[in-house]
Amino acid sequence: MDEEKVKNKISPRERQRGLKYVLYDGMMFQTMFNLSSGSVITAFALLMGASNLVIGLLAAAPFLANIFQIPAVVLVEKVRKRRLIVILASLINRAWLLVFAVIPLIFMHRGLSILAAGVFFAGIAAAFSACSWSSWIRDLVPDEIRGHFFSKRLMWSYILAMPVFLAAGRFVDFWQAKFPAQPALGYSIVFLLAFGFGVGSILALRAIPDIPMEKAAEKVSLLRMIVPPFKSDNFKKMLKFTTLWALSFNFAVPFFTVYMLKRMGLPLGTVIFFLVINQLFYISFLGIWGKLTDKFSNKSVMGVSGIFLLICVIAWPFTTLPEIYAATFPLLILIHILKGVAVAGVSIASFNIAFKLAPPADATKYLAVNGALASVGMGIGPILGGILADVLDLMELSLVFRWLPSEQARAVYLLNFKGLDFLFFIAFILGFYALSCLSHVQEKGEVSKKVVYREFLSETRRVIRNLSNMGAFYSLVYFPIQL
């Protein structure tokens, strides 16, 4: 396809107007996503009595549904009306939010089944929408401004989403305190609010100009898409790492919210506060990691940021010894800060390494297979984690230091593993094995982890020094734009 020929089919004025509405769509979509996934869905399911396995299934459903991006490629190439596909798929996706909203009113006795089915089918619709959207917006946004534009879109999306997300968490806590007889209705209002932002996203999508696709040189075949990546020995090793890393990452991460809500007994508003801290540091460190991937190899950056993420996972069992103690909240803050920093590096490096190792002529096929296997890993991980978590709930391992020569023996827990703590430890081991598989992948520009670590600390200190000047507030606001 001649990309320039495609892009010249709309006027500069239409393009500028379209870019403005792409920003609006990002802001509306991210807010809707925050209000209708992750911690909100988990807390809603726990209120209805969900087991660890059900939580795992809810976490897995969107990723398993994401595999439908592969047949979505065939649909896009056949229909060739990308805006139409995006809008219709988005309407189906948003409609499920109305179903979630009426669960406390009509379907409470079957709420978990309807919620799980809804998350999965909404995920399928989202997969078709995302596939078509990526191709459509790629033709709309010029190459020379693409990086800056999507950084700006990300920044404005979180500027709106984070305060609304915090307010929603506080509202749910307020509702449950005020109306303890009907605690689930607070979630209904949050889902209705999410639906409103979802409709705003669709209205923005309608205002973006549709760009006709050029006629494809050859018909798209699923077999032709799947086979080539497995014929490349180096890319096949990368696919093994991608699948194992996705599995180990999602083996435990969906249960962080469960841990805070059930084990620690924290209100949803407090849990969302920690998640917002995580998102703030994720945004702030995208630029630093992006610079390091340009300077060194993606593999080297993945090695360092991956270790950071594994440290976050293994730190969770120490937030309770065996219950909440003085260091719990400082440790939770440190975990969410480091997790935001680590996920920023992992997301950039894992995407870029696949992009770099894929042959330019077949990049779409290679990236589609890589994304599908990542989705499989991220779908299987929480299901296995949920099954194992229910078994591990019956186990406990403690290491206690006791001071006996006194009137009252004093005991200090040095280690206390029970339930989900074992799950986090297993995820830590799986993650290390996945990183060892990465060492077999070949990429130009590899350096030792120490070099990347020193450069990362240098860049971080420079940013902190900038923030400590008189213009700290300005820098804090402007830094995400610079990304």
Secondary structure as GFF3:
##gff-version 3
##sequence-region A 1 483
A	DSSP	alpha_helix	3	7	.	.	.	ID=ss1
A	DSSP	alpha_helix	12	35	.	.	.	ID=ss2
A	DSSP	alpha_helix	39	47	.	.	.	ID=ss3
A	DSSP	alpha_helix	52	65	.	.	.	ID=ss4
A	DSSP	three_ten_helix	66	68	.	.	.	ID=ss5
A	DSSP	alpha_helix	69	79	.	.	.	ID=ss6
A	DSSP	alpha_helix	82	102	.	.	.	ID=ss7
A	DSSP	three_ten_helix	108	110	.	.	.	ID=ss8
A	DSSP	alpha_helix	111	140	.	.	.	ID=ss9
A	DSSP	three_ten_helix	143	145	.	.	.	ID=ss10
A	DSSP	alpha_helix	146	178	.	.	.	ID=ss11
A	DSSP	alpha_helix	185	207	.	.	.	ID=ss12
A	DSSP	alpha_helix	222	226	.	.	.	ID=ss13
A	DSSP	three_ten_helix	228	231	.	.	.	ID=ss14
A	DSSP	alpha_helix	233	252	.	.	.	ID=ss15
A	DSSP	alpha_helix	255	258	.	.	.	ID=ss16
A	DSSP	pi_helix	259	263	.	.	.	ID=ss17
A	DSSP	alpha_helix	268	295	.	.	.	ID=ss18
A	DSSP	alpha_helix	298	315	.	.	.	ID=ss19
A	DSSP	three_ten_helix	316	319	.	.	.	ID=ss20
A	DSSP	alpha_helix	328	357	.	.	.	ID=ss21
A	DSSP	three_ten_helix	360	362	.	.	.	ID=ss22
A	DSSP	alpha_helix	363	392	.	.	.	ID=ss23
A	DSSP	beta_strand	396	403	.	.	.	ID=ss24
A	DSSP	beta_strand	410	418	.	.	.	ID=ss25
A	DSSP	alpha_helix	420	438	.	.	.	ID=ss26
A	DSSP	alpha_helix	449	467	.	.	.	ID=ss27
A	DSSP	alpha_helix	472	482	.	.	.	ID=ss28
###
